[in-house]
């Protein structure tokens, strides 16, 4: 029965992804906002709602005396690792991922900076409420940076509007579709995570591993299905932007919000193994795109090998 509900959750996730991507592409093209920026903001926030929900609920549980720190922090780190090596690797096998150097380089500071931030803040093995505030403020800086970029793109679009055929868009309808799609993604993720975690507990795996691989991979499913839908809509940069934006949002907003609620203990293996691995692969992914402005199949295969190697080490050592 648990497996059946897991499949239902996956089906709802896929449906929600389809509903989200189409209006996102329409809005991006109407306002002249690059699909990459839409992926960084609108899509990444929508697909990261499961992580945000888990951290806040986890923080509330800690206030009642139930410490789920390993599950919560493991989910954030595991989800981000899965996004960068599993999802980008999978997408890179399906299609060559092209991206202009300047588009990703501008995000590299926040992508790598956010990982460095939780590595430093977690050195004392605890994310305090103040640490959570710092993370959220850092995201505020990120939004300010993106806001200037979006304003510039909209200005350029409407500056040349007289030279283009007049187009119209029903913002209420497209916005409603986004809300419906996000609701489906959240509900589908909830079913997937809940019943996936129940199945994993049967094997008596440690909470840290459940957080990283079961819940972490489960909460990455929205990013996977949304990015695949974006690829089918020939919005390659949107799919990459979704992954990068989700990683930034997960750390700075999702983890930050949960930490503000109650603070979280940090497992030693996260500081010594998992977060350094996340930092390493973040640098590797940026270098792949920077070298030739694309991620081809051979690089994608390497990313997948890194992921399965990481999984093997964690499971073999039960760490």
N, C-alpha and C positions, 0 to 999 in steps of 0.2 A: 504493500500500500504506500509506503514511504517513497519507493522508487516511482510509482505512478504520479504522486504529487510533484516529485522532482521534475518529471517530464512535462507536466502541466505548467509548472513555473517557467521552464525554458521556452515553451511555446508562447506564453504570454509576453516574455521578454522580447522575443523576436517580433511579435506583433507590435508591441510598444515602440520598438526601434524603428520599424517602418513608418509608424505614424509620426514620430519625431523628426526624422531626417527630411522628409519632403517639404514641410513648411519652413524648416531652417534654411534649406537651399533657396527657396523662393524669397525669404526675407533678406538673405545675404545678397542675392543678385539684384533685388529691387533697390536696396539702399547703397549698393556699390561696396559693401563690406566684404572683405576677402573671406573665402570659405574657411581658410585656416583660422582666422580670428573668431568666426562663428563657432568652430570646433573648440577653440581655446576657452570660450566663455559659455555660450548658451548650451551647447551639447555637453560639455564637460560637467557643468553644474547639474544638469538633468541626470546624467548617468552616474554621478557621484552621490546622489541622494541616499542610496543604500548605505554607503560608508558613513555618511553624516548621521543617519538615523541610528546606526549601530553604536557609534561613539557616544552620542547623547544618552541613549538608553543605557549603555554601559556605565556612564558616569552616574546616572540616577540609581543604578543597582549598587554602585559603590557607596552611595550615601546611605543605603539601607543595610549595609554591612556585607553585601555579596561582592567580593572582589573578582571582577572579570577582566582585569588589566591585560593579562596575557592574550585573551581572545580579541580584545579591542585593538591594542597596539599591533598585535600580530596580523590582524585583518588589514590595517592600513599599509603596513610594510609589505605584506604578501600580495595585496592587491596591486600596489605600485610596481613590484617586481614582475608580476604577471602581465601588467600593462605593457611594460617596456620590452620584455624579452619574449614572452609567449604570444601576446596579441600582435605586436609589431612584426614578430617573426612569422606568424601565421599569415598576416596581411601581405608581407613581403613575398611570400611564396605564391599567393593568389595573384598579386599584381605588383609591378615595380612602383615603389612609392617615391614620387618626385616632389621635391620641395626646394624653393629658392633658399640659398644660404642665409641671406639676411633675415628671412622669416623665422628660422629656428634659432639662429645665433642670438637674436634679441630676447628669446625666451630662455636661453641656456643659463643665464645668470640666476633666474628664479627657479628653474628646474634643479640645478645643482645646488644652489644656495639653500633651498628648502631642505634638501637631504642633509647638507652640512649642519644646518640649524638644529635638526632633531638629534643629530649625532652629538653635537656639543651640549645641547640642553639635557640630553639623556645620560650624560657622563656620570651624574650622581644617582642614576638608575631610578629617577622619578621625574615625571612631567607635572610640574606644579600648576596652580591656577595662573600664576604670573607668566609661566612659560606659554600657557595657552593664549594669553593676551598678546604676548610677543609674536606668536605665530599668526594670529588674526591680523595684527597690525602690519605684518610683512605682506599679507595678502592684500591689505588695503593699498599698499604701495604698488603692488602688481596691477590692481584694478585702475589706479590712477594712470599708470604707464599705458595700459591697454586703452583706456578712455581717450587719451590724446591721439592714439593711433586710429581708433574708430572714427573720431571726429574728423580727422584729416581725410579718411577715405570717403566719408559721407559728403564732406565739402567738395572733394574732387568730383564725386558723382553728380551732384546737383549743379556744379559749376558748368558742366558740359551737357546738362539735361536738354538744352534747346537743340543740340545737335543730334539727339537720339529720338527714336519714335516714342510717343507717349505711352507709358504702361501704367497699369493700375494693379493694386493688390488689396485684398480684403484682410486687413490686419486683425480684425476681431475673429474672423474664421481661422486664420493661420495660428493666432495665439491660442484659440480654443483647442485646436488640434495638438499644439505643443503641450497643453495642460493634460489632455487626455492621454497622449503618448507617455508623458512623464509618470502619470498615475499607473499606467499599465506596467511600465518598467519597474516602478517601486514595488507594486504588488507581485509581479513575477519574480523579482529578486528576493522578496520576502519568502515566498514559497520555496524557491530554490535553496536559499540559505538555511531556512529552518529544517527542511527535510533532509538536505544534504548533511547538515551537522548531526542530525539524529542518526543517519546511517554511519557516519564516521565514528561516533561514540561507541558503536557496537564493537569496533576494533580496539577500543581502549587506548586511543592515541592521546598524547599530552595536549593540554589546552593551547600551548604555544603553537604546536604543529597544526592543530585544528584551525586556529586563527589564521595562520599563514597560508595553508594549502586548501582547506575546505571553504572557510568563510571568505578568505582573501581571494581565492580563485572564483568563488561564487559571486562576490560583489564586482568582479571584473567582467562578468558576462555581459552586463549592459554596454560597457565600452566595446566589447568584441562585436556584439550584434549590431550596434549603432554604427561602428566603423565599417563593418561589412556592407551595411545598407548604404553608407556614404560612398563606398567604392562602386557599388552597383549603379549609383546615381552619377558616376564619373566625377565625384567630388573627393579626389585623392587627398588634397591638402586638408580637407575638413576631417577626414578620418585620422590623420596624423595629429592635427590640432586637438582632436577629442582626447587622444591618449595623453599627450603632453599636458593639456589643461587639467585633465582629471588627476594626474599625479601631483600637480601643484595644489589643486583644490583639496585633495585627500589629506595631504600633510598639513597645510596651513589653516584650512577651515574645518574639515571634519575632525582631525585630531585636536586642533586648537580648541574647538567648541567643547568637545568632551572633557578636555583637561580643565577648562574653565569651570565646568560643572563640579568636578570632584578631584581632578588630578589622577594620574595613572602611574602604577609601578612599571618599571621597564625590566624585562627579562635580560639577564646578562648576555645570553646568546644573540639577542637582537643588536646589542652594542658591539659585540665582538665579531659577529658573522653577517647577520642579515642586512643591517643598515650599511655597513661598508660595501657589501655586495651590491646593494641598490645604488650606492654612489658610483661604484665602478662601472656598472652597466649604463648608468645615465651618461657618463662621460663617453663610453664606447658608442652609444647611439648617436650622440651629437657629432662625434668625429666621423661616423659613417656618412651622415648627411652633409657635413661640412666638406668632406673630401671631394665628393662628386655631385652634390645636391640631390642624391637619390639613395634609396635602399633597395638593392637588387637581391635576387634569389640566394646567392651565395652568402651574403651578409645575413639574410633572414635565417638561413639554415644554421649559421653560427650562433645566432641569438637563441634559437630553439635548443641547440646543443648545450649552451650555457645554462638555460633554464632546467633542462632535464638533468644536467650534471649537478646543479644546485639542489634539485629535489632529491637526487640519489644520496648526496652527502648528508642532507638533513635527516632523511629517513634511516639511512644506514647507522648514523650516530645517534639517532633519536634526540636531536638537539633543536 
